[in-house]
Amino acid sequence: MNYRHAFHAGNHADVLKHLALARLIALLARKEAPFAYLDSHAGVGLYDLQGDAASRTGEWLEGIARLWGAADLPAPAADYLRVVRELNADGRLRHYPGSPELARRLTRPQDRLLLNEKHPEDGRLLKENMAGDRRVAVHLGEGWHVPRALLPVAEKRALLLIDPPFEQADEPERCAQALQEAIGRMRQTVVAIWYPIKDLRQLRRFYQDLQKSGAPTLLRAELYVHPADEAQRLNGSGLAIANPPWGLEEELRQLLPWLAGRLAQSQGGWRLDWLIEEQPAAAKPGAQVAGRKGRKG
Ligand SMILES: C[S@@+](CC[C@H](N)C(=O)[O-])C[C@H]1O[C@@H](n2cnc3c(N)ncnc32)[C@H](O)[C@@H]1O
């Protein structure tokens, strides 16, 4: 396990992932009932952009730094930017929230956070960073076991982020398996899988695996900072989101073009479509009523 997220914290991929995560949490919080946030590959939770790792790559300069002073923020970006600003109250961008800290700050007293990180040192830091919040449980186990170990949850509502390093060849396949398992154990789980856009051939296979997962619906949101077909670099990233709450698609349709304009390094772009579309009610086994129903968050 060589990957350390500190080198990449706050880059364009983190911005896409964390913006979407902030919206997912906000949309789930429209209902008073509690939900559980699960993070299978959580990282350390909080990053120092002036620290050695982030300074060495400077990736955040082409990510969060480009949003930091933006005067034309679309409304759905507000919660995410508010958290980043809270962490940098002196007005200098230095501290960046990983998914655990973002979720910790955006969830409510009745929600729970179940975080998992396998790297022993990162796991220790994660525990330290989350200390004192009784809603948070940190596990130091295998991320791929999270669906079977933690689902279903008592709350009956869950948001699972699957965000592996994508350094091992089998990780796309494992993401699809984890999605299938999560949906099998709790069908209504909202699952967000982050993935890099590097190798289009591999991606096509990944999409096909995701489409076989059995998820009721699966939304694909992608952001490119270079043309998607340029070889051997991170041209962008995507999120496959199972059971997205109602309203997310419209918000992403507003956010993605704006992000593509802000974060493009050569030629920016975006895509938003359904890998699995909702089945009309009449086609569902046992359905009594014909016609299309809206999804509820
Ligand atoms: C992309 S980073 C996570 C970033 C984090 N989700 C965020 O948005 O702030 C991936 C993390 O997965 C951890 N990791 C790698 N393999 C793992 C595994 N098999 N199980 C759990 N964690 C793993 C790495 O140590 C790393 O911290």
The ligand as a Gaussian input file, in Angstrom:
#p B3LYP/6-31G(d) Opt

LIG

0 1
 C       -8.297000       8.066000      -2.621000
 S       -7.827000       7.809000      -0.968000
 C       -9.250000       8.191000      -0.035000
 C       -9.594000       9.636000       0.030000
 C      -10.803000       9.966000       0.854000
 N      -11.946000       9.119000       0.521000
 C      -11.197000      11.416000       0.656000
 O      -11.990000      11.714000      -0.243000
 O      -10.717000      12.249000       1.421000
 C       -7.806000       6.062000      -0.851000
 C       -7.484000       5.526000       0.545000
 O       -7.702000       4.116000       0.539000
 C       -6.753000       3.501000       1.398000
 N       -6.724000       2.086000       0.991000
 C       -6.016000       1.486000       0.004000
 N       -6.360000       0.190000      -0.115000
 C       -7.326000      -0.032000       0.825000
 C       -8.096000      -1.159000       1.173000
 N       -7.959000      -2.332000       0.540000
 N       -9.004000      -1.041000       2.161000
 C       -9.178000       0.154000       2.797000
 N       -8.466000       1.254000       2.520000
 C       -7.555000       1.164000       1.537000
 C       -5.496000       4.289000       1.149000
 O       -4.613000       4.162000       2.246000
 C       -6.044000       5.715000       0.985000
 O       -6.032000       6.393000       2.210000

